[in-house]
Amino acid sequence: MRKLMLAFGAVSALTLGAFGCSHSLHEAKADYHQDRAERAAEHGNYYKAAREEHKAQRDEVKADEAPLP
């Protein structure tokens, strides 16, 4: 019984850890796309800047809706 409880605890810890990382992952992606948008705008490529800005906003929404922070 003890081994079963330890195995269940290990699996649940790994699962919670994986879901907890999604918030920071989406925030990192949003920062990356925001940086690319700024760089594209500096070079005069406004269409690419708008696309990257849209991707950044989408990732910010995903970060806000992540199951666990």
N, CA, C and O atoms as a MOPAC input file, in Angstrom:
PM7 MOZYME 1SCF
protein

 N      0.82900 1    -1.18700 1     0.00000 1
 C      0.00000 1     0.00000 1     0.00000 1
 C      0.87800 1     1.25600 1     0.00000 1
 O      0.56200 1     2.25300 1    -0.65000 1
 N      1.97100 1     1.18600 1     0.73400 1
 C      2.85900 1     2.33600 1     0.81700 1
 C      3.47600 1     2.64200 1    -0.55000 1
 O      3.57600 1     3.80400 1    -0.94300 1
 N      3.88800 1     1.59500 1    -1.27200 1
 C      4.47400 1     1.77900 1    -2.59700 1
 C      3.45600 1     2.38700 1    -3.55700 1
 O      3.80300 1     3.22300 1    -4.39100 1
 N      2.22800 1     1.97300 1    -3.43800 1
 C      1.16700 1     2.51300 1    -4.29400 1
 C      0.95600 1     4.00100 1    -4.02100 1
 O      0.79700 1     4.78700 1    -4.95600 1
 N      0.95400 1     4.38400 1    -2.76800 1
 C      0.78300 1     5.79300 1    -2.40700 1
 C      1.97900 1     6.63200 1    -2.87900 1
 O      1.79700 1     7.75500 1    -3.35000 1
 N      3.18900 1     6.09700 1    -2.75500 1
 C      4.37500 1     6.81000 1    -3.22400 1
 C      4.33900 1     6.97500 1    -4.74700 1
 O      4.68400 1     8.03700 1    -5.26500 1
 N      3.92900 1     5.94400 1    -5.44900 1
 C      3.84100 1     6.02300 1    -6.90900 1
 C      2.77800 1     7.04200 1    -7.31600 1
 O      2.99600 1     7.84000 1    -8.22900 1
 N      1.63700 1     7.01500 1    -6.64400 1
 C      0.58000 1     7.97900 1    -6.96100 1
 C      1.04100 1     9.41000 1    -6.67300 1
 O      0.74100 1    10.32400 1    -7.44100 1
 N      1.75900 1     9.60500 1    -5.58200 1
 C      2.27700 1    10.93100 1    -5.24300 1
 C      3.28000 1    11.42500 1    -6.27400 1
 O      3.27700 1    12.60100 1    -6.63700 1
 N      4.13300 1    10.53000 1    -6.74300 1
 C      5.12300 1    10.91900 1    -7.75000 1
 C      4.44700 1    11.29200 1    -9.06200 1
 O      4.81900 1    12.28300 1    -9.69100 1
 N      3.47000 1    10.51900 1    -9.47400 1
 C      2.75500 1    10.81100 1   -10.72600 1
 C      1.99100 1    12.12200 1   -10.60700 1
 O      2.00000 1    12.92100 1   -11.54300 1
 N      1.34400 1    12.35600 1    -9.50100 1
 C      0.58600 1    13.60000 1    -9.34900 1
 C      1.52100 1    14.80500 1    -9.28300 1
 O      1.17700 1    15.86900 1    -9.79700 1
 N      2.68500 1    14.66800 1    -8.67000 1
 C      3.64000 1    15.77700 1    -8.61900 1
 C      4.15400 1    16.11700 1   -10.01200 1
 O      4.29800 1    17.29100 1   -10.35100 1
 N      4.42900 1    15.10700 1   -10.81200 1
 C      4.87600 1    15.35300 1   -12.18600 1
 C      3.78300 1    16.00000 1   -13.01700 1
 O      4.05400 1    16.89200 1   -13.82100 1
 N      2.56000 1    15.56000 1   -12.82700 1
 C      1.43900 1    16.12100 1   -13.57900 1
 C      1.21600 1    17.58200 1   -13.20700 1
 O      1.04400 1    18.42400 1   -14.08800 1
 N      1.21500 1    17.88700 1   -11.93400 1
 C      1.02700 1    19.27500 1   -11.50400 1
 C      2.17900 1    20.16200 1   -11.96600 1
 O      1.97400 1    21.32300 1   -12.31800 1
 N      3.37700 1    19.61600 1   -11.96400 1
 C      4.52700 1    20.37000 1   -12.43900 1
 C      4.42100 1    20.70100 1   -13.91300 1
 O      4.80100 1    21.79300 1   -14.33700 1
 N      3.91300 1    19.77600 1   -14.69000 1
 C      3.77400 1    20.01400 1   -16.12900 1
 C      2.72500 1    21.08500 1   -16.40400 1
 O      2.91600 1    21.92200 1   -17.28700 1
 N      1.63200 1    21.07000 1   -15.67100 1
 C      0.60200 1    22.08700 1   -15.88600 1
 C      1.03000 1    23.44400 1   -15.35000 1
 O      0.64600 1    24.47400 1   -15.90400 1
 N      1.80600 1    23.45900 1   -14.29800 1
 C      2.26800 1    24.71500 1   -13.73200 1
 C      3.23500 1    25.44100 1   -14.64600 1
 O      3.33400 1    26.66700 1   -14.60200 1
 N      3.93800 1    24.70500 1   -15.46200 1
 C      4.91500 1    25.30800 1   -16.36300 1
 C      4.24900 1    25.99500 1   -17.55400 1
 O      4.86500 1    26.85900 1   -18.17800 1
 N      3.03300 1    25.64200 1   -17.88100 1
 C      2.41400 1    26.19400 1   -19.08700 1
 C      2.22700 1    27.70300 1   -18.97700 1
 O      2.31700 1    28.40400 1   -19.98500 1
 N      1.96800 1    28.21700 1   -17.78000 1
 C      1.78500 1    29.65400 1   -17.60200 1
 C      3.06800 1    30.39800 1   -17.94800 1
 O      3.04800 1    31.35500 1   -18.72100 1
 N      4.17600 1    29.95800 1   -17.37700 1
 C      5.43700 1    30.64000 1   -17.64600 1
 C      5.90100 1    30.41100 1   -19.06900 1
 O      6.56200 1    31.27200 1   -19.65000 1
 N      5.56400 1    29.26100 1   -19.64200 1
 C      5.92400 1    28.98800 1   -21.03100 1
 C      5.23700 1    29.97100 1   -21.97100 1
 O      5.87400 1    30.51500 1   -22.87300 1
 N      3.94700 1    30.20200 1   -21.76700 1
 C      3.21300 1    31.12900 1   -22.62600 1
 C      3.67100 1    32.57400 1   -22.41000 1
 O      3.68800 1    33.36800 1   -23.35100 1
 N      4.03700 1    32.90800 1   -21.18700 1
 C      4.56800 1    34.26000 1   -20.94000 1
 C      5.89000 1    34.45700 1   -21.67100 1
 O      6.14400 1    35.52500 1   -22.22800 1
 N      6.73300 1    33.42500 1   -21.67000 1
 C      8.01900 1    33.52000 1   -22.36400 1
 C      7.80400 1    33.64900 1   -23.86600 1
 O      8.49700 1    34.41800 1   -24.53200 1
 N      6.84000 1    32.89500 1   -24.40300 1
 C      6.53400 1    33.00500 1   -25.83400 1
 C      6.00700 1    34.39300 1   -26.17000 1
 O      6.35600 1    34.95700 1   -27.20700 1
 N      5.17800 1    34.93900 1   -25.31000 1
 C      4.63000 1    36.27300 1   -25.55100 1
 C      5.75300 1    37.31600 1   -25.56500 1
 O      5.76100 1    38.21000 1   -26.41100 1
 N      6.68900 1    37.20200 1   -24.63400 1
 C      7.82900 1    38.12900 1   -24.61100 1
 C      8.67400 1    37.99100 1   -25.86800 1
 O      9.13400 1    38.98700 1   -26.42600 1
 N      8.87700 1    36.76200 1   -26.31200 1
 C      9.66300 1    36.50800 1   -27.51800 1
 C      9.00900 1    37.15600 1   -28.73900 1
 O      9.67400 1    37.83100 1   -29.52400 1
 N      7.70400 1    36.94500 1   -28.89100 1
 C      7.00200 1    37.51800 1   -30.04200 1
 C      6.94800 1    39.04100 1   -29.95400 1
 O      6.99300 1    39.71900 1   -30.98000 1
 N      6.85400 1    39.58000 1   -28.75200 1
 C      6.85000 1    41.03400 1   -28.59600 1
 C      8.19400 1    41.62100 1   -29.01500 1
 O      8.24500 1    42.65400 1   -29.68200 1
 N      9.27300 1    40.96300 1   -28.62500 1
 C     10.60900 1    41.42000 1   -29.03200 1
 C     10.77400 1    41.36700 1   -30.54700 1
 O     11.33900 1    42.28100 1   -31.14700 1
 N     10.28100 1    40.29600 1   -31.16300 1
 C     10.37600 1    40.17800 1   -32.62100 1
 C      9.53300 1    41.24500 1   -33.30500 1
 O      9.92100 1    41.76000 1   -34.35400 1
 N      8.38600 1    41.58500 1   -32.72400 1
 C      7.54300 1    42.63300 1   -33.29800 1
 C      8.25300 1    43.98200 1   -33.24900 1
 O      8.22000 1    44.74500 1   -34.21400 1
 N      8.88700 1    44.26700 1   -32.13100 1
 C      9.61500 1    45.53900 1   -32.00400 1
 C     10.79100 1    45.60000 1   -32.97700 1
 O     11.05100 1    46.64000 1   -33.58100 1
 N     11.49500 1    44.48500 1   -33.12400 1
 C     12.62800 1    44.44000 1   -34.04000 1
 C     12.16700 1    44.61100 1   -35.49000 1
 O     12.82300 1    45.30200 1   -36.27000 1
 N     11.05100 1    43.98800 1   -35.85300 1
 C     10.53300 1    44.10700 1   -37.21400 1
 C     10.06700 1    45.53300 1   -37.48300 1
 O     10.26300 1    46.05100 1   -38.58300 1
 N      9.45500 1    46.16800 1   -36.49500 1
 C      8.99400 1    47.54300 1   -36.67300 1
 C     10.17400 1    48.49900 1   -36.83800 1
 O     10.09600 1    49.46000 1   -37.60300 1
 N     11.26000 1    48.23600 1   -36.12400 1
 C     12.45100 1    49.07800 1   -36.26700 1
 C     13.02500 1    49.00800 1   -37.68000 1
 O     13.59500 1    49.97600 1   -38.18300 1
 N     12.86600 1    47.85500 1   -38.30400 1
 C     13.38100 1    47.67500 1   -39.66300 1
 C     12.36100 1    48.05700 1   -40.72600 1
 O     12.64200 1    47.92500 1   -41.91700 1
 N     11.19500 1    48.52300 1   -40.32900 1
 C     10.18300 1    48.98200 1   -41.27300 1
 C      9.27600 1    47.89000 1   -41.80300 1
 O      8.48700 1    48.14400 1   -42.71300 1
 N      9.35900 1    46.68800 1   -41.26700 1
 C      8.50200 1    45.59000 1   -41.71200 1
 C      7.26500 1    45.55400 1   -40.81300 1
 O      7.19200 1    44.76600 1   -39.87000 1
 N      6.29900 1    46.41600 1   -41.11900 1
 C      5.13900 1    46.59500 1   -40.24800 1
 C      4.14600 1    45.44600 1   -40.32800 1
 O      3.44500 1    45.17300 1   -39.35500 1
 N      4.07300 1    44.77200 1   -41.46500 1
 C      3.17900 1    43.62000 1   -41.58500 1
 C      3.64000 1    42.49900 1   -40.64600 1
 O      2.83500 1    41.91600 1   -39.92100 1
 N      4.94700 1    42.20500 1   -40.67000 1
 C      5.48400 1    41.18400 1   -39.77600 1
 C      5.34300 1    41.61500 1   -38.32700 1
 O      5.06400 1    40.78500 1   -37.46200 1
 N      5.52900 1    42.88800 1   -38.05000 1
 C      5.38800 1    43.38900 1   -36.68400 1
 C      3.95600 1    43.18000 1   -36.17900 1
 O      3.74500 1    42.80900 1   -35.02400 1
 N      2.98300 1    43.41900 1   -37.05000 1
 C      1.58600 1    43.21900 1   -36.65700 1
 C      1.29600 1    41.74700 1   -36.39300 1
 O      0.58100 1    41.41300 1   -35.44800 1
 N      1.85000 1    40.86300 1   -37.22700 1
 C      1.64200 1    39.42200 1   -37.01500 1
 C      2.26500 1    38.96800 1   -35.70400 1
 O      1.65000 1    38.21400 1   -34.94900 1
 N      3.47900 1    39.42400 1   -35.43300 1
 C      4.14400 1    39.03900 1   -34.18700 1
 C      3.42100 1    39.61500 1   -32.97500 1
 O      3.34700 1    38.96900 1   -31.93000 1
 N      2.89600 1    40.80700 1   -33.11000 1
 C      2.10800 1    41.41100 1   -32.02400 1
 C      0.86400 1    40.58300 1   -31.74300 1
 O      0.48900 1    40.38200 1   -30.58800 1
 N      0.22700 1    40.10300 1   -32.80700 1
 C     -0.96000 1    39.25900 1   -32.65400 1
 C     -0.60500 1    37.95000 1   -31.93800 1
 O     -1.34300 1    37.49200 1   -31.06500 1
 N      0.53300 1    37.35400 1   -32.31700 1
 C      0.98000 1    36.13100 1   -31.65700 1
 C      1.26900 1    36.38600 1   -30.17700 1
 O      0.95500 1    35.55300 1   -29.32700 1
 N      1.86200 1    37.52900 1   -29.87400 1
 C      2.16500 1    37.86400 1   -28.48200 1
 C      0.88100 1    38.01000 1   -27.66800 1
 O      0.80200 1    37.53200 1   -26.53600 1
 N     -0.11100 1    38.66100 1   -28.23700 1
 C     -1.38100 1    38.82600 1   -27.53600 1
 C     -2.06000 1    37.48000 1   -27.31300 1
 O     -2.63500 1    37.24000 1   -26.25100 1
 N     -1.99400 1    36.59500 1   -28.32100 1
 C     -2.60200 1    35.27100 1   -28.19400 1
 C     -1.92500 1    34.47800 1   -27.08200 1
 O     -2.60200 1    33.79700 1   -26.31100 1
 N     -0.60100 1    34.55800 1   -26.99000 1
 C      0.10000 1    33.83500 1   -25.93600 1
 C     -0.16100 1    34.42900 1   -24.55700 1
 O     -0.16500 1    33.69500 1   -23.56900 1
 N     -0.37600 1    35.73100 1   -24.46500 1
 C     -0.73400 1    36.34500 1   -23.18200 1
 C     -2.09700 1    35.84500 1   -22.70600 1
 O     -2.28800 1    35.60200 1   -21.51400 1
 N     -3.03400 1    35.69400 1   -23.62000 1
 C     -4.35200 1    35.16800 1   -23.26000 1
 C     -4.21900 1    33.72200 1   -22.79000 1
 O     -4.84600 1    33.32900 1   -21.80600 1
 N     -3.39900 1    32.92600 1   -23.49100 1
 C     -3.18600 1    31.53300 1   -23.08300 1
 C     -2.55200 1    31.46600 1   -21.69200 1
 O     -2.89100 1    30.59500 1   -20.89100 1
 N     -1.63600 1    32.38400 1   -21.41200 1
 C     -1.00200 1    32.40400 1   -20.08200 1
 C     -2.01800 1    32.74200 1   -19.00800 1
 O     -1.97800 1    32.17500 1   -17.91600 1
 N     -2.92900 1    33.66000 1   -19.30400 1
 C     -3.95400 1    34.02900 1   -18.32500 1
 C     -4.94000 1    32.89300 1   -18.08200 1
 O     -5.49500 1    32.77800 1   -16.98900 1
 N     -5.16200 1    32.05000 1   -19.09500 1
 C     -6.12800 1    30.95600 1   -18.98300 1
 C     -5.48200 1    29.63500 1   -18.60600 1
 O     -6.15400 1    28.60400 1   -18.60800 1
 N     -4.19100 1    29.64100 1   -18.28000 1
 C     -3.49600 1    28.40900 1   -17.89700 1
 C     -4.14000 1    27.83500 1   -16.63200 1
 O     -4.53300 1    28.58900 1   -15.74100 1
 N     -4.25000 1    26.50400 1   -16.55000 1
 C     -4.93700 1    25.89900 1   -15.39900 1
 C     -4.27900 1    26.21500 1   -14.06100 1
 O     -4.97500 1    26.48500 1   -13.08300 1
 N     -2.97200 1    26.18800 1   -14.00400 1
 C     -2.26000 1    26.48500 1   -12.75300 1
 C     -1.16200 1    27.50100 1   -13.04400 1
 O     -0.48200 1    27.38900 1   -14.06400 1
 N     -0.97600 1    28.48000 1   -12.17900 1
 C      0.08500 1    29.47700 1   -12.42100 1
 C      1.48200 1    28.96400 1   -12.18500 1
 O      2.44900 1    29.70600 1   -12.35500 1

